[in-house]
Amino acid sequence: MTEQHDAETGYSAIVGERIRTIRRQKRLSLQDVEARSESEFKASVLGAYERGERSISVPRLHRLAMFYNVPVEQLLPLESSADPGDPSAAVDPPPWVPGQKVVIDLTRQTESTGSEAEMIGRYLSIIQVKRQDFNGRVLTIRGDDLQALAAILGTTVEGAPPRLAEMGLLYRPPAD
């Protein structure tokens, strides 16, 4: 086997894991997906995608994302997890890792522009008033708050922190 084939197989497995995770979050079995999609996504084929035994085409991935009602990027792995052996992927630590607290940098948030940033700013103001937390620099996001932010961003709860990181809103402690 060639290195390229191994890399493609590895990437298919990572994509498959994401597809399985989203399906399970939707509380659907493989058979449920087949039935609800009117057999557009056969259980056996979807299972092969999820196990990484079969690669999914871009148009099919797009249709699956529409079926699950998630952005396509939610079905793809983060770039840094695509090839862990690639030294260029380890330049900066990720701004957020699963299980880590979500902390918003309020200074950066006030500098953000756009409709999403405005809605997030209004929501963060509500949180601050509710908690009487006006330190003005950072705000730790709780589980319920993260659900609301995910709704504002049009993503899943798991997808909200990476999206907030993309927007530059996550607090990064100064390097030692």
Phi, psi and omega per residue, in radians:
M1 nan 2.530 -3.132
T2 -1.535 2.834 3.093
E3 -1.077 -0.681 -3.133
Q4 -1.102 -0.748 3.124
H5 -1.088 -0.752 3.112
D6 -1.074 -0.739 3.133
A7 -1.125 -0.742 3.127
E8 -1.123 -0.736 3.118
T9 -1.107 -0.737 3.109
G10 -1.096 -0.729 3.138
Y11 -1.164 -0.716 3.106
S12 -1.057 -0.655 3.121
A13 -1.163 -0.692 3.137
I14 -1.185 -0.749 3.082
V15 -1.075 -0.740 3.121
G16 -1.034 -0.708 3.100
E17 -1.073 -0.729 3.124
R18 -1.122 -0.755 -3.141
I19 -1.071 -0.774 3.132
R20 -1.104 -0.746 -3.125
T21 -1.047 -0.793 -3.139
I22 -1.127 -0.766 3.130
R23 -1.032 -0.780 -3.128
R24 -1.179 -0.627 3.078
Q25 -1.100 -0.549 3.095
K26 -1.406 -0.026 -3.136
R27 0.996 0.812 3.132
L28 -2.052 2.428 2.990
S29 -1.505 2.946 3.068
L30 -1.029 -0.688 -3.139
Q31 -1.184 -0.631 3.087
D32 -1.059 -0.765 -3.135
V33 -1.089 -0.789 3.136
E34 -1.045 -0.797 -3.104
A35 -1.178 -0.820 -3.077
R36 -1.236 -0.453 3.111
S37 -1.572 0.143 -3.107
E38 0.931 0.785 3.097
S39 1.173 0.260 3.033
E40 -1.134 -0.648 3.107
F41 -2.010 1.715 3.135
K42 -1.186 2.471 -3.118
A43 -0.994 -0.741 -3.095
S44 -1.159 -0.685 -3.134
V45 -1.261 -0.764 3.119
L46 -1.070 -0.696 3.082
G47 -1.072 -0.693 3.116
A48 -1.148 -0.666 3.057
Y49 -1.076 -0.822 -3.063
E50 -1.123 -0.572 3.123
R51 -1.463 -0.101 -3.126
G52 1.359 0.228 -3.136
E53 -1.412 -0.285 -3.085
R54 -2.464 2.406 3.100
S55 -1.490 2.529 3.135
I56 -1.777 2.401 3.132
S57 -1.321 2.804 -3.132
V58 -1.092 -0.823 3.127
P59 -1.062 -0.674 -3.137
R60 -1.200 -0.692 3.083
L61 -1.053 -0.712 3.120
H62 -1.101 -0.779 3.129
R63 -1.130 -0.654 3.115
L64 -1.153 -0.709 3.095
A65 -1.081 -0.731 3.096
M66 -1.107 -0.718 3.126
F67 -1.068 -0.772 3.141
Y68 -1.381 -0.161 -3.133
N69 1.059 0.837 3.087
V70 -2.317 2.716 3.035
P71 -1.107 2.548 -3.123
V72 -0.937 -0.690 -3.088
E73 -1.077 -0.333 3.089
Q74 -1.245 -0.350 3.113
L75 -1.582 -0.046 -3.138
L76 -1.894 2.592 3.108
P77 -1.260 2.776 3.030
L78 -1.106 2.599 -3.105
E79 -0.947 -0.709 -3.070
S80 -1.151 -0.398 -3.140
S81 -1.622 -0.061 -3.087
A82 -1.179 -0.705 3.138
D83 -2.506 1.517 -3.078
P84 -1.065 -0.353 3.136
G85 -1.432 -0.137 -3.102
D86 -1.392 1.997 -3.099
P87 -1.101 -0.450 3.135
S88 -1.219 -0.330 -3.141
A89 -1.327 -0.252 -3.063
A90 -1.842 0.482 -3.110
V91 -1.167 -0.918 3.138
D92 -2.078 2.560 3.020
P93 -1.180 2.635 3.137
P94 -1.118 2.556 -3.116
P95 -1.196 -0.326 3.136
W96 -2.716 2.398 3.062
V97 -2.129 2.560 -3.131
P98 -0.940 2.404 -3.129
G99 1.634 -0.282 3.137
Q100 -1.437 2.622 3.078
K101 -1.100 2.559 3.072
V102 -1.705 2.024 -3.112
V103 -2.145 2.146 -3.125
I104 -1.559 2.369 3.039
D105 -1.505 1.780 -3.057
L106 -1.157 -0.504 3.102
T107 -1.115 -0.826 3.128
R108 -1.159 -0.624 -3.106
Q109 -1.097 -0.711 -3.125
T110 -1.180 -0.377 3.126
E111 -1.529 -0.208 -3.100
S112 -1.305 2.613 3.124
T113 -2.194 2.854 3.118
G114 1.935 2.858 -3.057
S115 -1.154 -0.698 3.099
E116 -1.072 -0.782 -3.125
A117 -1.087 -0.670 3.103
E118 -1.119 -0.809 3.139
M119 -1.110 -0.725 3.114
I120 -1.095 -0.758 3.125
G121 -1.039 -0.761 3.111
R122 -1.106 -0.737 -3.129
Y123 -1.153 -0.734 3.122
L124 -1.116 -0.611 3.068
S125 -1.099 -0.708 3.103
I126 -1.073 -0.772 3.123
I127 -1.050 -0.795 -3.122
Q128 -1.056 -0.752 3.130
V129 -1.139 -0.792 -3.125
K130 -1.051 -0.717 -3.106
R131 -1.562 -0.162 -3.021
Q132 0.985 0.771 -3.078
D133 -2.013 1.725 -3.058
F134 -2.121 0.679 -3.137
N135 -1.180 -0.355 2.999
G136 1.406 -0.120 -3.088
R137 -1.873 -0.864 -3.113
V138 -2.397 2.790 3.089
L139 -2.508 2.114 3.107
T140 -1.411 2.293 -3.083
I141 -1.666 2.276 3.110
R142 -1.621 2.972 -3.078
G143 -0.934 -0.861 -3.132
D144 -1.122 -0.675 3.120
D145 -1.135 -0.639 -3.135
L146 -1.163 -0.616 3.079
Q147 -1.072 -0.769 3.131
A148 -1.146 -0.726 3.102
L149 -1.101 -0.675 3.099
A150 -1.066 -0.710 3.117
A151 -1.118 -0.736 3.117
I152 -1.065 -0.711 -3.089
L153 -1.451 -0.140 -3.133
G154 1.191 0.688 -3.121
T155 -2.401 -3.110 3.075
T156 -1.438 2.924 3.076
V157 -1.025 -0.730 3.133
E158 -1.180 -0.507 -3.120
G159 -1.463 -0.233 -3.087
A160 -1.165 -0.860 -3.131
P161 -1.032 -0.779 3.085
P162 -1.073 -0.624 3.125
R163 -1.165 -0.741 3.088
L164 -1.088 -0.647 3.096
A165 -1.117 -0.752 3.103
E166 -1.015 -0.630 -3.128
M167 -1.374 -0.086 3.138
G168 1.343 0.389 -3.047
L169 -1.701 -0.192 -3.139
L170 -1.403 2.437 3.109
Y171 -1.285 2.299 3.052
R172 -2.057 2.030 3.132
P173 -1.068 2.604 3.120
P174 -1.060 2.541 3.118
A175 -1.149 2.575 -3.126
D176 -1.140 nan nan
